[in-house]
Amino acid sequence: MKSALRIACSRRHLQQVRDFVRNHLSNRQLPEVTVNQVVLAVDEVVANFIIHANGEDETQFLDLELDTDGHDINVEIADHSDTVYLPGQHQNPDLSEYIRQGRKGGMGMTLVNRLMDRVEFFTRGNHTVCHLSKHIL
């Protein structure tokens, strides 16, 4: 089953994204923890696209597509700006060092990589796409 959503690049659309993912997954008999993991991962990637790749430019937009197929949840988030946004590989950060430095932020993609089974960023033409997948039983 596939669902699609297009949003403008503004943080005020993040609740709409979370609701979209939750509503799509509510049609399946999934544990609440799995639903919450996918909602959080999608929210983080979309927020990164909005803030870091698009500078919250509401003239730009993102397309989200969710597909639940058999035992897999697949999410594709496509950014249509001309900026290529490919975050680097995220290592396991030294949390005690983050605390010592009083750092805020910078942990989101590490969390996404822990929540999802596969996280891939790639380009399609001159646009950036993120594919997230999670295997479910």
Disulfide bonds with the S-S distance in Angstrom:
none
